[in-house]
Amino acid sequence: MEVVHAFRRRKRNYEDAIEDLENLGIDLFVPNSFTLIRAFELQQDYELDPYDSVALAVALESNCDYLITRDEDFAKKASDLIKACTPEEFLKKLTA
């Protein structure tokens, strides 16, 4: 949802971006009803916006090691539940 939204906003083809991510071995997860219920709970408990609550719920439900975001407020709130970092910080961790 976030990828589609970001690419549509920039009037770019999101299907190409999704294909590129899959070619890199990045798994994409579509939230199910249980994940959306958890997102709603996270939204209430951590005062998250709807997109952030879904992203966090998906990350937690899929056992991600990191939540990668440039949104400092979101990262701070999510860091109670998962390691959060910027894309640049994550790339440094991968190459270290």
C-alpha distances in whole Angstrom, upper triangle without the diagonal:
4,6,5,6,9,10,10,12,14,15,14,14,10,12,14,12,11,14,16,14,15,18,19,18,15,14,10,10,8,9,13,15,17,14,13,16,17,14,16,19,18,17,20,22,21,20,16,14,11,8,11,12,9,9,13,13,11,13,16,16,16,19,17,20,18,15,15,15,17,17,20,20,17,19,22,21,19,22,24,21,20,21,19,20,19,18,22,23,21,23,26,26,25,28,31
4,5,5,6,9,10,11,12,14,13,13,10,13,14,12,11,15,15,13,15,18,18,18,15,14,11,11,11,12,15,17,19,15,15,18,18,14,17,19,17,16,20,21,19,19,15,13,11,7,9,12,9,8,12,13,12,13,16,17,16,19,17,19,16,13,12,11,13,13,17,17,14,16,19,18,17,20,22,20,19,19,17,17,16,15,19,20,19,20,23,23,23,26,28
4,5,5,6,8,10,11,12,11,10,7,9,11,8,8,11,12,10,12,15,15,16,13,13,10,12,12,14,17,20,21,18,18,21,21,18,20,23,21,20,24,25,23,22,18,16,15,11,13,15,13,11,15,16,14,15,18,19,17,20,17,19,17,15,13,12,14,15,19,20,17,18,22,21,19,22,24,23,21,21,18,18,16,15,18,20,18,19,22,23,22,24,27
4,6,5,6,8,10,10,9,9,5,8,10,9,8,12,13,12,14,17,18,18,15,15,12,13,12,14,17,20,22,19,18,22,22,19,21,24,22,21,25,26,25,24,20,17,15,12,14,17,14,13,17,18,16,17,21,21,20,22,20,23,21,18,17,16,17,18,21,22,20,21,24,24,22,25,27,25,24,24,22,21,20,18,22,24,22,23,26,27,26,28,31
4,6,5,6,9,10,10,11,8,12,14,12,12,16,16,15,18,20,20,21,18,18,15,15,14,15,19,20,22,19,18,21,21,18,20,23,21,19,23,25,23,21,18,15,13,10,13,15,13,13,17,18,16,18,21,22,21,24,22,24,21,18,17,15,16,16,20,20,18,20,23,22,21,24,26,25,24,24,21,21,19,18,21,24,22,23,27,27,27,29,32
4,6,5,7,9,9,10,8,12,13,10,12,15,15,14,17,19,19,20,17,18,15,16,16,18,21,23,25,21,20,24,23,20,22,25,22,21,24,26,23,22,18,16,15,12,13,17,15,14,17,19,18,18,22,23,22,24,21,23,20,17,15,13,13,14,18,19,17,18,22,22,21,23,26,25,23,23,20,19,17,16,18,21,20,21,24,25,25,27,29
4,5,5,6,5,6,5,9,10,8,10,13,13,13,16,18,18,20,17,18,16,17,17,19,23,25,27,24,23,26,26,23,25,28,26,24,28,29,27,26,22,19,18,15,17,20,18,17,20,22,20,21,24,25,24,26,23,25,22,20,17,16,16,17,21,22,21,22,25,25,24,26,29,28,26,26,23,22,19,17,20,23,22,22,25,26,25,27,30
4,5,5,6,7,7,10,12,11,13,15,16,16,19,21,21,23,20,21,18,19,18,20,23,25,27,24,23,26,26,23,25,28,26,24,28,30,28,26,23,19,18,15,18,21,19,18,22,23,21,23,26,26,25,28,26,28,25,22,20,19,19,19,23,24,22,24,27,27,26,29,31,30,28,28,25,25,22,21,23,26,25,25,29,30,29,31,34
4,5,8,10,10,14,15,14,15,18,18,19,21,23,23,25,22,23,20,21,20,22,25,26,28,25,24,27,27,23,25,28,26,24,27,29,27,25,21,18,17,15,17,20,19,18,22,23,22,23,27,27,27,29,27,28,25,22,20,18,17,17,21,22,21,23,26,26,25,28,30,30,28,28,25,24,21,20,23,25,25,25,28,30,29,31,34
4,5,9,10,13,13,12,15,17,17,18,21,22,22,24,22,23,21,22,22,24,27,29,31,28,26,30,30,26,28,31,29,27,30,32,29,27,24,21,21,18,20,23,22,20,24,26,24,25,28,29,28,30,27,29,26,23,20,18,17,18,22,23,22,24,27,27,27,29,32,31,29,29,25,24,21,19,21,25,24,24,27,29,28,30,33
4,7,9,12,12,12,15,17,17,18,21,22,23,25,23,24,21,23,22,24,27,29,32,29,27,31,31,28,29,32,31,29,32,34,32,30,27,23,22,20,22,25,23,22,26,27,26,27,30,31,29,32,29,31,28,26,23,21,21,22,26,27,25,27,30,30,29,32,35,34,32,31,28,27,24,22,25,28,27,27,30,32,31,32,35
4,6,9,9,9,12,13,13,15,17,18,19,22,20,21,19,21,21,23,26,29,31,28,27,31,31,28,30,33,31,29,33,34,32,31,27,24,23,20,22,25,23,21,25,27,24,25,29,29,28,30,27,29,27,24,22,20,20,22,26,27,25,26,30,30,29,31,34,33,31,30,27,26,23,21,23,26,25,24,28,29,28,29,33
4,6,6,7,9,10,11,13,15,16,18,20,18,19,17,19,19,22,25,27,29,27,26,30,30,27,29,32,31,29,33,35,33,32,28,25,24,20,22,25,23,21,25,26,23,24,28,28,26,29,26,28,26,24,22,21,22,23,27,29,26,27,31,31,29,32,35,33,31,30,28,26,24,21,24,27,25,25,28,30,28,29,33
4,5,5,6,9,10,11,12,14,15,17,15,15,13,15,15,18,21,24,26,23,23,26,26,24,26,29,27,26,30,31,29,29,25,22,21,17,19,22,19,18,21,22,20,21,24,24,22,25,23,25,23,21,19,19,20,21,25,26,24,25,28,28,26,28,31,29,27,27,24,24,21,19,22,25,23,23,26,27,25,27,31
4,5,5,6,9,10,11,12,14,16,14,14,12,15,15,18,21,24,26,23,23,27,27,25,27,30,29,28,32,33,32,31,27,25,23,20,22,23,20,19,23,23,20,21,25,24,22,25,23,25,24,22,21,21,22,24,28,29,26,27,31,30,28,30,33,31,28,28,26,26,24,21,24,26,24,24,28,28,26,28,31
4,5,5,6,9,10,10,12,14,14,15,14,17,17,21,24,27,29,26,26,30,30,27,30,33,31,30,34,35,33,33,29,27,25,22,23,25,23,21,24,25,22,23,26,26,23,26,24,25,24,23,21,21,22,24,28,29,27,27,31,31,29,31,34,31,29,28,26,25,23,20,22,25,23,22,26,27,24,26,29
4,5,5,6,9,10,11,13,11,13,11,15,16,19,22,25,27,24,24,28,27,25,27,30,28,27,31,32,30,30,26,24,23,19,20,22,20,18,21,22,19,19,23,23,21,23,20,22,20,19,17,17,19,21,24,26,23,24,27,28,25,27,30,28,25,25,23,21,19,16,19,21,19,19,22,23,21,23,26
4,5,5,6,9,10,11,9,10,8,11,12,16,19,22,24,21,21,25,25,23,26,28,26,26,30,31,29,29,25,23,21,18,19,21,18,16,19,20,17,17,21,20,18,20,18,21,19,18,17,17,19,21,25,26,23,23,27,27,24,26,29,26,24,24,22,21,20,17,20,22,20,19,23,23,21,23,27
4,5,5,6,9,10,10,11,10,14,15,19,21,25,26,24,24,28,28,26,29,31,29,30,33,34,32,33,29,27,25,22,23,24,21,19,22,23,19,20,23,23,20,22,20,22,21,21,19,20,22,25,28,29,27,26,30,30,28,29,32,29,26,26,25,24,22,19,22,24,21,20,24,24,22,24,27
4,5,5,6,9,9,11,11,15,17,20,23,27,28,25,26,30,29,27,30,32,30,30,34,34,32,32,29,27,26,22,23,25,22,20,22,23,20,20,23,23,20,22,20,21,20,19,17,19,21,23,26,28,26,25,29,29,27,28,31,29,25,25,23,22,20,16,19,21,18,17,21,21,19,20,24
4,5,5,7,5,8,8,12,14,18,21,24,25,22,23,27,25,24,27,29,26,27,31,31,29,29,26,25,23,20,20,22,19,16,19,20,17,16,20,20,17,18,16,17,16,16,14,16,18,21,23,25,23,22,26,26,23,24,27,25,22,21,20,19,17,14,17,19,16,15,19,19,16,19,22
4,5,5,5,6,7,11,14,17,20,23,24,22,23,26,26,24,28,29,27,28,32,32,30,31,28,27,25,21,22,23,20,18,20,21,17,17,20,19,16,18,16,18,18,18,17,19,21,24,26,28,25,24,28,28,25,26,29,26,23,23,22,21,20,17,20,21,18,18,21,21,18,20,24
4,5,7,9,11,15,17,21,24,27,28,25,27,30,29,28,31,33,31,32,35,36,34,34,31,30,28,25,25,26,24,21,23,24,20,20,23,23,19,21,19,20,20,20,19,21,23,26,28,31,28,27,30,31,28,29,31,29,25,25,24,23,22,18,20,22,19,18,21,21,18,19,23
4,6,9,11,15,18,21,24,28,28,25,27,30,28,27,30,32,29,30,34,34,32,33,29,29,27,24,24,25,23,20,22,23,19,18,21,21,18,19,16,17,17,17,16,18,21,24,26,28,25,24,28,28,25,26,29,26,23,22,21,20,19,15,17,18,15,14,17,17,14,16,19
4,6,9,13,16,19,22,25,25,23,25,28,26,25,29,30,28,29,33,32,31,32,29,28,27,23,23,24,22,19,20,21,17,16,19,19,15,16,14,15,16,17,16,19,22,24,26,28,25,24,27,28,24,25,27,24,21,20,20,20,19,16,19,19,16,15,18,17,14,17,20
4,6,10,13,16,19,22,22,19,21,24,23,22,25,27,24,25,29,29,27,28,25,24,23,20,19,20,18,15,17,17,14,13,16,16,12,14,11,13,13,13,13,16,19,21,23,25,22,20,24,24,21,22,24,21,18,18,17,17,17,14,17,18,14,14,18,17,14,17,20
4,6,10,13,15,19,19,16,18,21,20,19,23,24,22,24,27,27,26,27,24,23,21,18,18,19,16,13,15,15,11,11,14,13,10,12,10,13,13,14,14,17,20,21,24,25,22,21,24,24,20,22,24,20,18,18,18,18,19,16,19,20,16,17,20,19,17,20,23
4,7,10,13,16,17,14,16,19,18,17,20,22,20,21,25,25,24,25,21,21,18,15,16,16,13,11,14,13,10,10,13,13,10,13,11,14,14,13,14,16,19,20,23,24,20,20,23,23,20,21,23,20,18,19,18,19,19,17,20,21,18,19,22,21,19,23,25
4,6,9,13,13,10,12,16,15,14,17,19,18,19,22,23,22,23,20,19,17,14,15,14,11,10,12,11,7,9,11,10,8,11,11,15,15,14,15,17,20,20,23,23,20,20,23,22,18,21,22,19,17,19,18,20,20,19,22,23,20,21,24,23,22,25,27
4,6,10,11,9,10,14,14,13,16,18,17,18,21,22,22,22,19,18,15,13,14,14,10,10,12,11,8,11,13,11,10,14,14,18,18,16,17,18,21,21,24,24,20,21,24,22,20,22,23,20,19,21,20,22,22,21,25,25,23,24,28,26,25,29,31
4,7,8,6,6,10,10,9,12,14,14,15,18,19,19,20,17,16,13,12,13,11,8,9,11,8,6,10,11,9,10,13,14,18,17,16,17,18,22,21,23,23,19,20,23,20,18,21,21,18,18,20,20,22,23,22,26,26,24,26,29,27,27,30,32
4,6,5,6,9,10,10,12,15,15,16,19,20,21,21,19,18,15,14,16,14,10,12,13,10,9,13,13,10,11,15,16,20,20,19,21,22,25,24,27,26,22,23,25,23,20,23,23,20,20,23,23,25,26,26,30,30,27,29,32,30,30,33,35
4,5,5,6,9,10,11,13,14,15,17,18,20,20,18,18,15,15,16,14,11,14,14,11,11,15,14,12,14,17,19,22,23,21,23,24,27,25,28,26,22,24,26,23,21,24,24,21,21,24,24,27,28,28,32,32,29,32,35,33,33,36,38
4,5,5,6,9,10,11,12,14,16,17,18,19,18,18,15,16,16,13,11,13,13,9,10,13,12,9,12,15,17,20,21,20,22,23,26,25,27,25,22,23,24,21,19,22,21,18,19,22,23,26,27,28,31,31,28,31,34,31,31,35,36
4,5,5,6,9,10,10,12,14,15,16,17,15,15,13,13,13,10,8,10,10,6,6,10,9,7,10,12,14,17,17,16,19,19,23,21,23,22,18,19,21,18,16,19,18,15,16,19,19,22,24,24,28,27,25,27,30,28,28,32,33
4,5,5,6,9,10,10,12,14,15,15,13,13,10,11,12,9,6,10,10,7,8,12,12,10,13,16,17,20,20,17,20,20,23,21,23,21,18,19,21,18,16,20,19,17,18,21,20,23,24,25,29,28,26,29,32,30,30,34,35
4,5,5,6,9,10,11,12,14,15,14,14,12,13,14,10,9,12,12,9,11,14,13,11,15,17,18,21,21,19,22,22,25,23,24,22,19,21,22,18,17,20,19,17,18,22,22,25,26,27,31,30,28,31,34,32,32,36,37
4,5,5,6,8,10,10,12,13,12,13,11,13,12,8,8,11,9,6,9,11,9,9,12,14,15,18,18,16,19,20,22,21,22,20,16,18,19,15,14,17,15,13,15,18,19,22,24,25,28,27,26,29,31,29,29,33,34
4,5,5,6,9,10,10,11,9,10,8,9,8,5,5,8,7,5,8,10,10,10,13,15,15,18,17,15,17,17,20,17,19,17,14,15,17,14,12,16,15,13,14,17,17,20,21,23,26,25,24,27,29,28,28,32,33
4,5,5,6,9,10,10,9,10,8,10,10,7,8,11,11,9,12,14,13,14,17,18,19,21,21,18,20,20,22,19,21,18,15,18,18,15,14,18,17,15,17,20,20,23,24,26,29,28,27,30,32,31,32,35,36
4,5,5,6,8,10,10,12,11,13,12,8,10,13,11,9,13,14,13,13,17,18,19,21,20,18,21,20,23,20,21,18,15,17,17,14,13,16,15,13,16,19,19,23,24,26,30,28,27,31,32,31,32,35,36
4,5,5,6,8,7,10,9,11,9,6,8,10,8,7,11,12,11,12,15,16,16,18,17,15,17,17,19,17,17,14,12,13,14,10,9,13,12,10,13,16,16,19,21,23,26,25,24,27,29,27,28,32,32
4,6,6,5,5,6,7,9,8,5,8,11,9,9,13,14,14,15,18,19,19,20,19,16,18,17,18,15,16,13,11,14,14,11,11,14,14,13,15,18,17,20,21,23,26,25,25,28,30,29,30,33,34
4,6,5,7,9,10,13,12,9,12,14,13,12,16,17,16,17,21,21,22,23,22,19,21,20,22,18,19,15,14,16,16,12,13,16,15,15,17,20,20,22,24,26,29,28,28,31,33,31,33,36,37
4,6,8,11,12,15,13,10,13,15,12,12,16,16,15,17,20,20,20,21,20,18,20,20,21,18,18,15,13,15,14,10,11,14,12,12,15,18,18,21,23,26,28,27,26,30,31,30,31,35,35
4,5,9,11,13,10,9,12,13,11,12,15,15,14,17,19,19,19,20,18,15,17,16,18,14,14,11,9,11,10,6,8,11,10,11,13,16,15,18,20,22,25,24,23,27,28,27,29,32,32
4,7,9,12,10,9,12,14,12,14,17,17,17,19,22,22,21,22,20,17,19,17,18,14,14,10,9,12,12,8,11,14,13,14,16,18,17,19,20,23,26,25,25,28,30,29,31,34,34
4,6,8,6,6,9,10,9,11,14,14,15,17,19,20,19,20,18,14,16,14,15,11,12,9,7,11,11,8,9,13,13,13,15,17,15,17,18,20,23,22,22,26,27,26,28,31,32
4,6,5,6,9,10,11,12,14,15,16,18,20,21,20,22,19,16,16,14,15,11,13,11,9,12,14,11,12,16,16,16,17,19,17,18,18,20,23,23,23,26,28,28,29,32,33
4,5,5,6,9,10,11,12,14,15,16,18,20,19,21,19,16,17,15,16,14,16,14,11,15,16,14,13,17,18,17,18,20,18,20,20,21,25,25,24,27,29,29,29,32,34
4,5,5,6,9,10,11,12,14,15,16,18,17,19,17,13,14,12,14,12,15,13,10,13,16,14,13,17,18,17,17,18,16,17,17,18,21,22,21,23,26,26,26,29,31
4,5,5,6,8,10,10,12,14,15,16,15,17,14,11,11,10,12,9,12,10,7,10,12,10,9,13,14,13,13,15,13,14,15,16,19,19,19,21,24,23,24,27,28
4,5,5,6,9,10,11,12,14,15,15,17,15,12,14,13,15,13,14,12,9,11,13,10,9,13,14,12,13,15,14,16,17,19,22,22,21,24,26,25,26,29,30
4,5,5,6,9,10,10,12,14,14,16,15,12,14,13,16,14,17,15,12,14,16,14,12,15,16,14,14,16,15,17,18,19,22,22,21,23,26,25,25,29,30
4,6,5,6,9,10,11,12,11,13,12,8,10,10,13,12,15,14,10,11,14,13,10,13,15,13,12,13,12,14,15,15,19,19,17,20,22,21,22,25,26
4,5,5,6,8,10,11,10,12,10,7,10,11,14,12,14,13,9,10,12,10,7,10,11,9,9,11,10,13,15,16,19,18,17,20,22,20,21,25,26
4,5,5,6,8,10,10,13,12,11,13,14,17,16,18,16,13,13,15,13,10,13,13,10,11,14,13,16,18,19,23,22,20,23,25,23,24,27,28
4,5,5,6,8,8,12,12,10,12,14,17,17,19,18,14,15,17,15,12,15,16,12,12,14,14,16,18,18,21,21,18,21,24,22,22,25,27
4,6,5,6,5,8,8,7,10,12,16,15,17,17,13,13,15,14,10,12,13,10,8,10,11,13,15,15,19,18,15,18,20,18,18,22,23
4,5,5,6,9,9,9,13,15,18,18,18,18,14,14,15,14,10,12,12,8,7,11,12,15,17,18,21,20,17,21,22,20,20,24,25
4,6,8,11,12,12,15,17,21,21,22,21,17,17,19,17,14,15,15,11,11,14,15,18,20,21,24,23,20,23,25,23,23,26,27
4,6,9,11,11,14,17,21,21,22,22,18,18,20,19,15,16,17,13,12,14,15,17,19,19,22,21,18,21,23,20,20,24,25
4,6,9,10,14,17,20,21,21,22,18,17,19,18,14,14,15,11,9,11,13,16,18,18,21,20,17,19,21,18,18,22,22
4,6,7,10,13,17,18,19,19,16,14,17,16,13,13,14,11,8,9,10,13,15,15,17,16,13,16,18,15,15,19,19
4,7,10,13,17,18,18,19,16,14,16,16,12,11,13,10,7,7,9,11,13,14,16,14,11,14,15,12,12,16,16
4,6,10,13,14,14,16,13,10,13,14,10,10,12,10,6,5,6,7,10,10,13,11,8,12,13,11,12,15,16
4,6,10,11,12,13,10,8,11,11,8,9,12,10,7,6,5,6,8,9,12,11,9,13,15,13,14,17,18
4,7,9,10,13,10,8,12,13,10,11,14,13,10,9,6,5,5,6,9,9,7,10,13,12,13,16,17
4,5,8,10,8,7,10,12,10,11,15,14,12,11,7,6,5,7,10,10,10,12,14,15,16,18,20
4,6,9,8,8,11,13,12,13,17,17,15,13,10,8,5,7,9,10,11,13,15,16,17,19,20
4,6,5,6,9,10,11,12,15,16,15,14,10,9,8,11,13,13,14,17,18,19,20,23,24
4,5,5,6,9,10,10,13,15,14,13,9,9,9,12,13,13,14,17,18,18,21,23,23
4,5,5,6,9,10,12,14,14,14,11,11,12,15,17,16,17,20,21,21,24,26,26
4,5,5,6,8,11,12,11,12,9,10,11,14,16,16,16,19,21,20,22,25,25
4,6,5,6,9,10,9,8,5,7,9,12,14,12,13,16,17,17,19,22,22
4,6,5,8,10,10,10,8,9,11,15,16,15,16,19,19,19,21,24,23
4,6,6,8,10,11,9,12,14,17,19,18,18,22,22,21,23,26,26
4,5,6,6,8,7,10,13,15,18,16,16,19,20,19,21,24,24
4,5,5,5,6,9,12,15,17,14,14,18,18,17,19,22,22
4,6,8,9,13,16,19,21,18,18,22,22,20,22,25,24
4,7,9,13,16,18,21,18,17,21,22,19,21,24,24
4,6,10,13,15,17,15,13,17,18,16,17,21,20
4,7,10,12,14,11,10,14,14,12,14,17,17
4,7,10,12,9,9,13,14,12,14,17,17
4,7,8,6,6,10,10,10,12,15,15
4,5,5,6,9,10,11,13,15,15
4,6,5,6,9,10,11,12,14
4,5,5,6,9,10,11,12
4,5,5,6,9,10,11
4,5,5,6,9,10
4,5,5,6,9
4,5,5,6
4,6,5
4,6
4
